[in-house]
Amino acid sequence: MLARFSVASSLATLALALVMSGAACSSSGTTSSTSTGSGGGSSGTGGPVTGPADKHCGAKVQPVSAAACHPTDGAGGGGTSTSTSTGAGGAVSEYGDTLSNAEADDDDCKYHLSWTATSIGENSDVTFTAVITTKSDGKPVPMGDVDIEAYLNDTHPAPNSDAKTTESPTGTYAVGPIRFDAAGKWTVRFHIHEDCSDLTEDSPHGHVAFFVNVP
């Protein structure tokens, strides 16, 4: 009788363990499939962080001059660029604020830029496509020498991924691969005419940054 009771008890214990194990697996799977990443995006659906439309330029339009790209001594005369913002700790940045959404005017109101990207996720190669026009006439910006810098915070830039830029058609630039090596709300800054000096207000050099969610 004692032996039969011990076997029955063992079977009952094993059955209970199997039920509890199945319940734990079911709960874990549900949590994983509905997790939410930083910046409001859900797991596997990275992209621009949405927010109010940018209006920092208002009616301001800053024309550019090709001669101001590489000014000689005493040339230019446009004054220094005045796009500044206050960063963490009160430090003054040469750039404007980082913006929400996927289109805006650049910091100095020279250009308008809209962007799309291939699937954005942690540790995957991403290609950004930017369409850039001049605010003065709405025409595509040709031969823009467009580059991207990306960083999670002041001490965590994106790793070097040997990104390249191609232009096709005029004013449309594909930049990549960009690799995000951690999840979070990143800053992605587009530099336009990166080869030009940024010493004068009418220099073709421009820049605009966006928040990007990486799940």
Secondary structure, 3 states (H helix, E strand, C coil): CHHHHHHHHHHHHHHHHHHHHHHHHHHHHHHHHCCECHHHCECCCCEECCCCCCCCCCCCCCCCCHHHCCCCCCCCCCCCCCCCEECHHHCEECCCCCECCCEEECCCCCEEEEEEECCCCCCCEEEEEEEEEECCCCCECCCCCCEEEEEEECCEECCCCCCEEEECCCCEEEEEEEECCCCEEEEEEEEECCCCCCCCCCCCCEEEEEEEEEC
